[in-house]
Amino acid sequence: MRTHLLALGLLAPAACAPAAIETICTMEARSSFAVTVVDSASGQNLAPTATVRVTAGTFSDTLVALPPDSLYSGVHERPGEYAMAVTRSGYQPWQRSGVEVGRDECHVITHVDTARLRRQQ
């Protein structure tokens, strides 16, 4: 009945305003990074044979390649500005700076990236 009266303009919209929505956060620990490492020419996935390091000031960590997608992942629930460096034998090093990992009200917002490595000449 209330929605019918609202549609007819007999009730003010404020009378039907929804209650505030409460945020409920999960207990999982989310990774700050999800990085794919590929050969720039062929697109072939180079995991797990590459090394992916992330740094932020004095903090430094090496990401781990996880199956089944061979994404390099790690640094759980740690927002901030990072530099990433990817190395693999036979390839030129790949670097990126100013990588931002944000957060919402519950978790980090995972930075998703692809490092395209070029073979050394």
JOTAHU-V818188 format. One record per residue. N is the residue number from 1. RES is the residue in one letter. D_LAST is the distance of its C-alpha to the last C-alpha in Angstrom with 2 decimals. Layout:
n->N res->RES d_last->D_LAST
n->N res->RES d_last->D_LAST
//
This chain:
n->1 res->M d_last->75.77
n->2 res->R d_last->73.85
n->3 res->T d_last->71.03
n->4 res->H d_last->73.69
n->5 res->L d_last->75.47
n->6 res->L d_last->72.21
n->7 res->A d_last->71.44
n->8 res->L d_last->74.95
n->9 res->G d_last->74.48
n->10 res->L d_last->77.21
n->11 res->L d_last->74.98
n->12 res->A d_last->72.75
n->13 res->P d_last->69.01
n->14 res->A d_last->69.03
n->15 res->A d_last->71.39
n->16 res->C d_last->68.63
n->17 res->A d_last->65.71
n->18 res->P d_last->63.57
n->19 res->A d_last->63.48
n->20 res->A d_last->60.43
n->21 res->I d_last->57.60
n->22 res->E d_last->56.70
n->23 res->T d_last->53.08
n->24 res->I d_last->52.61
n->25 res->C d_last->49.37
n->26 res->T d_last->47.93
n->27 res->M d_last->47.44
n->28 res->E d_last->43.85
n->29 res->A d_last->41.02
n->30 res->R d_last->38.26
n->31 res->S d_last->34.62
n->32 res->S d_last->33.32
n->33 res->F d_last->29.85
n->34 res->A d_last->28.57
n->35 res->V d_last->24.76
n->36 res->T d_last->22.72
n->37 res->V d_last->19.04
n->38 res->V d_last->17.12
n->39 res->D d_last->13.81
n->40 res->S d_last->13.51
n->41 res->A d_last->13.06
n->42 res->S d_last->15.62
n->43 res->G d_last->17.78
n->44 res->Q d_last->18.09
n->45 res->N d_last->19.70
n->46 res->L d_last->17.85
n->47 res->A d_last->21.13
n->48 res->P d_last->22.35
n->49 res->T d_last->19.21
n->50 res->A d_last->18.07
n->51 res->T d_last->20.04
n->52 res->V d_last->21.68
n->53 res->R d_last->23.67
n->54 res->V d_last->26.17
n->55 res->T d_last->28.11
n->56 res->A d_last->31.21
n->57 res->G d_last->32.73
n->58 res->T d_last->33.41
n->59 res->F d_last->32.90
n->60 res->S d_last->29.73
n->61 res->D d_last->29.14
n->62 res->T d_last->26.60
n->63 res->L d_last->26.92
n->64 res->V d_last->27.59
n->65 res->A d_last->26.36
n->66 res->L d_last->29.59
n->67 res->P d_last->30.42
n->68 res->P d_last->31.10
n->69 res->D d_last->28.66
n->70 res->S d_last->26.20
n->71 res->L d_last->26.60
n->72 res->Y d_last->25.93
n->73 res->S d_last->29.31
n->74 res->G d_last->31.36
n->75 res->V d_last->33.16
n->76 res->H d_last->36.37
n->77 res->E d_last->38.77
n->78 res->R d_last->37.22
n->79 res->P d_last->36.95
n->80 res->G d_last->35.32
n->81 res->E d_last->32.36
n->82 res->Y d_last->29.12
n->83 res->A d_last->25.54
n->84 res->M d_last->23.00
n->85 res->A d_last->19.80
n->86 res->V d_last->17.65
n->87 res->T d_last->15.33
n->88 res->R d_last->13.99
n->89 res->S d_last->12.32
n->90 res->G d_last->8.74
n->91 res->Y d_last->8.66
n->92 res->Q d_last->8.95
n->93 res->P d_last->12.72
n->94 res->W d_last->15.04
n->95 res->Q d_last->18.34
n->96 res->R d_last->21.56
n->97 res->S d_last->24.77
n->98 res->G d_last->28.31
n->99 res->V d_last->28.38
n->100 res->E d_last->32.08
n->101 res->V d_last->33.82
n->102 res->G d_last->37.36
n->103 res->R d_last->40.43
n->104 res->D d_last->43.44
n->105 res->E d_last->46.87
n->106 res->C d_last->45.89
n->107 res->H d_last->42.17
n->108 res->V d_last->38.77
n->109 res->I d_last->37.05
n->110 res->T d_last->33.85
n->111 res->H d_last->30.65
n->112 res->V d_last->28.65
n->113 res->D d_last->24.95
n->114 res->T d_last->21.73
n->115 res->A d_last->18.41
n->116 res->R d_last->15.61
n->117 res->L d_last->12.38
n->118 res->R d_last->8.95
n->119 res->R d_last->6.39
n->120 res->Q d_last->3.79
n->121 res->Q d_last->0.00
//
